[in-house]
Amino acid sequence: MTFTYLFYKHIMFRHSCGVCHFTNLQRPSDITLADFWGWEEAVPGFNDDDKGVSLVLCNTEKGRRLFDLITPKMNVVRVPLEKCIQPNLKHPSEINVNRMDFEKDYAKHGICHVMNKYGYIGWRYNLNLIKSLLKRKFRNIIYSWKK
């Protein structure tokens, strides 16, 4: 949970993510793979299993031919390009202003320190952590009673 929180704060991104030269549709690869953020508007009901939706952009004719070979083995829906434009296809990621401090703290003090310093999510997170620890302990007690 804390890792995800830090990820979405953009504090763990590499420097290159903030100056990426590939945040456009003129891509050098044959195929681009990505998470499809905003699929709900493009294809409502497609993700009924709630496992996420991948976006595949075929950038070249070779990429389209390769993708067509594997399409029968997947659940595929073709969507107009304008409905697929993700933020990182428009501009580089914004980098958190504390990113350099995060990196220095990580190098000097390690992961536990930076998780505590930058990853604090508030009292709800701590309450859920305590609840899960108690549930685990309670299961162990019940299990030992059954012995």
C-alpha positions as CSV (number, residue, x, y, z in Angstrom):
1,M,0.0,0.0,0.0
2,T,2.7,2.5,0.9
3,F,4.7,1.6,-2.3
4,T,1.6,2.4,-4.4
5,Y,1.1,5.6,-2.5
6,L,4.6,6.7,-3.2
7,F,4.3,5.7,-6.8
8,Y,1.2,7.8,-7.3
9,K,2.9,10.7,-5.6
10,H,5.5,10.5,-8.5
11,I,8.3,10.7,-5.9
12,M,10.0,7.4,-7.0
13,F,10.0,8.1,-10.7
14,R,13.4,8.2,-12.5
15,H,14.6,11.6,-13.6
16,S,14.2,10.5,-17.2
17,C,10.4,10.1,-16.7
18,G,10.2,13.9,-16.4
19,V,12.0,14.6,-19.6
20,C,10.9,11.6,-21.7
21,H,11.2,12.0,-25.4
22,F,8.6,9.3,-26.2
23,T,5.5,11.1,-24.8
24,N,3.9,11.3,-28.2
25,L,2.5,9.1,-30.9
26,Q,5.6,9.1,-33.1
27,R,7.1,6.0,-31.4
28,P,10.1,4.1,-32.6
29,S,8.7,0.7,-31.7
30,D,6.5,-1.5,-33.7
31,I,4.1,-2.0,-30.8
32,T,3.5,0.1,-27.6
33,L,2.0,-1.6,-24.5
34,A,0.4,0.3,-21.7
35,D,-2.3,0.3,-19.0
36,F,-5.5,1.6,-20.6
37,W,-6.6,4.4,-18.2
38,G,-10.0,5.6,-19.1
39,W,-11.2,2.4,-20.8
40,E,-14.6,2.9,-19.0
41,E,-15.6,5.7,-21.4
42,A,-14.2,3.9,-24.5
43,V,-15.6,0.5,-23.8
44,P,-18.1,0.4,-20.9
45,G,-18.4,-3.1,-19.3
46,F,-15.2,-4.5,-20.9
47,N,-13.4,-5.0,-17.6
48,D,-16.1,-7.0,-15.7
49,D,-13.5,-9.1,-14.0
50,D,-11.8,-6.0,-12.6
51,K,-8.3,-7.2,-13.6
52,G,-7.4,-4.1,-15.7
53,V,-7.3,-3.4,-19.4
54,S,-4.1,-3.2,-21.5
55,L,-3.7,-0.8,-24.3
56,V,-1.9,-2.0,-27.5
57,L,-0.8,0.6,-30.0
58,C,0.4,-0.8,-33.3
59,N,2.8,1.9,-34.5
60,T,3.9,0.2,-37.8
61,E,2.6,-2.2,-40.3
62,K,4.9,-4.9,-39.0
63,G,3.4,-4.3,-35.5
64,R,-0.1,-4.6,-36.8
65,R,0.7,-7.9,-38.6
66,L,2.3,-9.3,-35.4
67,F,-0.6,-8.2,-33.3
68,D,-3.1,-9.7,-35.7
69,L,-1.3,-13.1,-35.4
70,I,-2.1,-13.2,-31.6
71,T,-5.4,-11.5,-31.6
72,P,-7.5,-14.7,-31.8
73,K,-6.0,-15.7,-28.4
74,M,-7.1,-12.6,-26.6
75,N,-10.3,-10.6,-25.8
76,V,-9.7,-7.6,-28.1
77,V,-11.8,-4.5,-28.8
78,R,-10.6,-2.0,-31.4
79,V,-11.0,1.6,-30.2
80,P,-10.5,4.9,-32.1
81,L,-7.1,6.4,-31.3
82,E,-8.5,9.6,-29.9
83,K,-10.2,7.6,-27.1
84,C,-6.9,5.9,-26.2
85,I,-4.7,8.9,-25.6
86,Q,-3.1,8.5,-22.2
87,P,-1.5,11.4,-20.2
88,N,2.0,10.0,-21.0
89,L,1.3,10.1,-24.7
90,K,0.8,13.9,-24.4
91,H,3.6,15.0,-22.0
92,P,6.3,13.6,-19.7
93,S,5.3,12.7,-16.1
94,E,5.4,15.4,-13.5
95,I,8.1,14.7,-11.0
96,N,7.5,15.4,-7.3
97,V,9.5,18.3,-6.0
98,N,10.8,16.1,-3.2
99,R,12.2,13.5,-5.5
100,M,15.8,14.4,-5.1
101,D,15.5,14.4,-1.3
102,F,13.7,11.0,-1.5
103,E,16.6,9.6,-3.5
104,K,19.3,11.0,-1.1
105,D,17.3,9.7,2.0
106,Y,17.0,6.3,0.3
107,A,20.7,6.1,-0.4
108,K,21.6,7.2,3.1
109,H,19.0,5.5,5.3
110,G,17.3,2.8,3.2
111,I,13.8,1.8,2.3
112,C,12.2,1.7,5.8
113,H,13.2,5.3,6.4
114,V,11.8,6.6,3.1
115,M,8.6,4.6,3.5
116,N,8.1,6.2,6.9
117,K,9.1,9.7,5.9
118,Y,7.4,10.0,2.6
119,G,4.9,7.2,2.6
120,Y,2.8,8.1,5.5
121,I,-0.9,7.8,4.5
122,G,-2.5,8.8,7.7
123,W,-4.4,7.3,10.6
124,R,-6.7,5.2,8.4
125,Y,-3.6,3.4,7.0
126,N,-2.3,2.7,10.5
127,L,-5.7,1.6,11.7
128,N,-6.0,-0.9,8.8
129,L,-2.5,-2.1,9.5
130,I,-3.3,-2.8,13.1
131,K,-6.6,-4.5,12.2
132,S,-4.8,-6.8,9.7
133,L,-2.2,-7.7,12.4
134,L,-4.9,-8.4,14.9
135,K,-6.8,-10.6,12.5
136,R,-3.6,-12.6,11.7
137,K,-2.9,-13.0,15.4
138,F,-6.6,-14.0,16.1
139,R,-6.4,-16.6,13.4
140,N,-3.3,-18.1,15.0
141,I,-5.0,-18.2,18.4
142,I,-8.1,-19.9,17.0
143,Y,-5.8,-22.3,15.1
144,S,-4.0,-23.2,18.3
145,W,-7.2,-23.8,20.1
146,K,-8.2,-26.4,17.5
147,K,-5.0,-28.4,18.1
